[in-house]
Amino acid sequence: MFRFLNKNKAFTLIEMMVAVLIFSIVVGVVIGVFVSALQVQRYNLAYQQLLDQTSYAIECMGRAIRMAVKDDGTCGFSGYNYRVSNGNTKIEFQNYKGDCQEFYLDTSVDPNQLATSKGADYLDIPLTSNNFNVTSLNFRITGAPGSEFSDDLQPRVTIFMEIQGEGAGPQPKITIQTTISQRNLDF
């Protein structure tokens, strides 16, 4: 029995190299799957944040635009519900409190942001964070009585926005279009 236990058996160099090679391949595959899963998770989190930002901005604009009233001369375009300018990247209107309000693409910051200003102070308030770049913003007015866009229907504003994540690697991108009709029917 002692002879059986005392036998010196060992692996040969070739057997050891094969074992290390197989172990390296398995570890490499596991690390690759892990890194790939992390990249997908990072992209999904960025996409979710982008979706949240876009939803917030659209909801904020929608509420304000929906409650706009016909300008009584306060904002400088008397008789109209809305006015677009800057190549359709800015919309101006009088809100239900009587203040002038505008939404616009702020290209003075990097990256481009969606911003708003209202009231007498006209302070620029960003609606999107600097983690995202608004690559396109366009407003289109239809049904505004008394304007060149008149079709004698309820005033509507169509918003087209394209927004993309900022940073290294592949970034999510959202293109959204929505139409908002004016709730206050005093036109």
C-alpha positions as CSV (number, residue, x, y, z in Angstrom):
1,M,0.0,0.0,0.0
2,F,2.9,2.4,0.8
3,R,4.4,1.7,-2.6
4,F,1.2,2.8,-4.3
5,L,1.1,6.1,-2.3
6,N,4.7,6.8,-2.8
7,K,4.7,6.6,-6.5
8,N,5.7,10.0,-8.0
9,K,3.3,10.8,-10.7
10,A,3.2,14.2,-12.4
11,F,1.8,15.9,-15.4
12,T,4.0,16.3,-18.4
13,L,4.7,19.7,-19.8
14,I,2.3,19.1,-22.8
15,E,-0.5,18.1,-20.5
16,M,0.0,21.2,-18.4
17,M,0.1,23.5,-21.5
18,V,-3.2,21.9,-22.8
19,A,-4.8,22.4,-19.4
20,V,-3.7,26.1,-19.2
21,L,-4.9,26.7,-22.8
22,I,-8.4,25.2,-22.1
23,F,-8.6,27.3,-18.9
24,S,-7.6,30.4,-20.7
25,I,-10.2,29.9,-23.4
26,V,-12.9,29.4,-20.8
27,V,-11.9,32.5,-18.9
28,G,-11.7,34.5,-22.1
29,V,-15.2,33.5,-23.1
30,V,-16.6,34.3,-19.7
31,I,-14.9,37.7,-19.6
32,G,-16.1,38.5,-23.1
33,V,-19.7,37.6,-22.2
34,F,-19.4,39.7,-19.0
35,V,-18.0,42.7,-20.9
36,S,-20.7,42.4,-23.6
37,A,-23.4,42.3,-20.9
38,L,-22.0,45.4,-19.3
39,Q,-22.0,47.3,-22.6
40,V,-25.6,46.3,-23.3
41,Q,-26.6,47.3,-19.8
42,R,-24.8,50.7,-20.2
43,Y,-26.6,51.3,-23.5
44,N,-30.0,50.4,-22.0
45,L,-29.5,52.7,-19.1
46,A,-28.5,55.6,-21.4
47,Y,-31.5,54.8,-23.6
48,Q,-33.9,54.9,-20.6
49,Q,-32.4,58.2,-19.4
50,L,-32.8,59.6,-22.9
51,L,-36.4,58.4,-23.0
52,D,-37.1,60.0,-19.7
53,Q,-35.6,63.3,-20.8
54,T,-37.5,63.3,-24.0
55,S,-40.8,62.4,-22.3
56,Y,-40.3,65.2,-19.8
57,A,-39.5,67.8,-22.4
58,I,-42.5,66.8,-24.6
59,E,-44.8,66.8,-21.6
60,C,-43.6,70.2,-20.4
61,M,-44.0,71.7,-23.9
62,G,-47.3,70.0,-24.4
63,R,-48.8,71.4,-21.2
64,A,-47.7,74.9,-21.9
65,I,-48.7,74.9,-25.6
66,R,-52.0,73.3,-24.9
67,M,-52.9,76.2,-22.5
68,A,-51.8,79.0,-24.7
69,V,-54.1,81.9,-25.4
70,K,-54.4,84.3,-28.3
71,D,-51.8,87.1,-27.9
72,D,-53.4,90.3,-26.7
73,G,-50.4,92.4,-27.8
74,T,-48.2,91.5,-24.8
75,C,-45.9,89.3,-26.8
76,G,-45.8,91.3,-30.0
77,F,-47.8,89.2,-32.4
78,S,-51.3,90.4,-31.5
79,G,-54.2,88.2,-32.7
80,Y,-52.2,85.0,-33.2
81,N,-52.0,82.0,-31.0
82,Y,-48.5,81.0,-31.8
83,R,-45.5,82.3,-33.7
84,V,-42.5,80.3,-35.0
85,S,-39.1,81.8,-35.8
86,N,-35.4,80.9,-36.1
87,G,-36.1,78.5,-39.0
88,N,-39.0,76.9,-37.1
89,T,-36.7,76.0,-34.2
90,K,-38.5,78.4,-31.8
91,I,-42.1,78.8,-30.8
92,E,-43.5,81.8,-29.0
93,F,-47.0,82.2,-27.4
94,Q,-48.8,83.9,-24.5
95,N,-49.5,81.4,-21.7
96,Y,-52.7,81.4,-19.7
97,K,-51.2,83.6,-17.0
98,G,-50.6,86.3,-19.6
99,D,-46.8,85.9,-19.8
100,C,-44.9,85.5,-23.0
101,Q,-43.3,82.0,-23.2
102,E,-41.1,80.4,-25.8
103,F,-39.5,77.0,-26.4
104,Y,-36.4,76.9,-28.6
105,L,-33.2,75.0,-29.6
106,D,-30.4,76.5,-27.6
107,T,-27.3,76.2,-29.8
108,S,-25.2,78.5,-27.6
109,V,-24.3,75.6,-25.3
110,D,-22.5,72.4,-26.2
111,P,-24.3,70.0,-26.7
112,N,-27.5,71.7,-28.1
113,Q,-30.3,71.7,-25.5
114,L,-34.0,72.3,-25.6
115,A,-34.7,75.4,-23.5
116,T,-37.6,77.6,-22.4
117,S,-38.0,81.2,-21.2
118,K,-41.1,82.9,-19.9
119,G,-42.2,86.0,-18.2
120,A,-40.6,89.4,-18.1
121,D,-37.2,88.1,-17.0
122,Y,-36.8,85.7,-20.0
123,L,-34.4,83.5,-18.2
124,D,-33.1,80.6,-20.2
125,I,-34.1,77.3,-18.5
126,P,-32.8,74.1,-20.1
127,L,-35.3,71.3,-20.4
128,T,-32.8,68.7,-21.4
129,S,-29.5,67.8,-19.6
130,N,-26.1,68.3,-21.1
131,N,-25.7,64.5,-21.4
132,F,-27.9,64.7,-24.5
133,N,-27.7,66.6,-27.7
134,V,-30.9,67.8,-29.4
135,T,-29.8,67.4,-33.0
136,S,-33.1,68.6,-34.5
137,L,-36.1,70.6,-33.3
138,N,-38.9,71.8,-35.5
139,F,-42.3,73.4,-34.8
140,R,-45.2,73.5,-37.3
141,I,-48.4,75.4,-36.8
142,T,-51.7,74.4,-38.4
143,G,-55.2,75.7,-37.9
144,A,-54.3,79.1,-36.5
145,P,-57.2,81.4,-37.4
146,G,-56.1,84.8,-38.7
147,S,-52.7,83.6,-39.8
148,E,-51.2,82.3,-43.0
149,F,-51.5,78.8,-41.5
150,S,-55.3,79.1,-41.2
151,D,-57.6,76.2,-42.1
152,D,-60.3,77.4,-39.7
153,L,-59.7,74.4,-37.4
154,Q,-58.5,74.3,-33.8
155,P,-54.9,75.5,-33.6
156,R,-52.4,72.7,-33.5
157,V,-48.6,72.6,-33.0
158,T,-46.6,69.7,-34.4
159,I,-43.3,69.1,-32.7
160,F,-40.5,67.2,-34.3
161,M,-37.5,66.5,-32.2
162,E,-34.4,64.3,-32.6
163,I,-32.2,63.8,-29.5
164,Q,-29.1,61.7,-29.0
165,G,-26.9,60.7,-26.1
166,E,-23.5,62.3,-25.7
167,G,-20.3,60.3,-24.8
168,A,-18.0,57.6,-26.0
169,G,-19.2,54.5,-27.7
170,P,-22.6,53.8,-29.3
171,Q,-25.2,56.2,-28.0
172,P,-29.0,55.9,-28.2
173,K,-31.0,58.2,-30.4
174,I,-34.7,59.0,-30.4
175,T,-36.8,60.7,-33.0
176,I,-40.2,61.8,-31.9
177,Q,-43.1,63.7,-33.4
178,T,-46.3,64.7,-31.7
179,T,-49.1,67.1,-32.4
180,I,-50.7,69.2,-29.6
181,S,-54.0,70.9,-30.0
182,Q,-54.9,74.0,-28.1
183,R,-57.1,73.3,-25.1
184,N,-58.3,76.9,-24.6
185,L,-60.7,77.3,-27.4
186,D,-60.8,81.1,-27.1
187,F,-59.6,81.8,-30.6
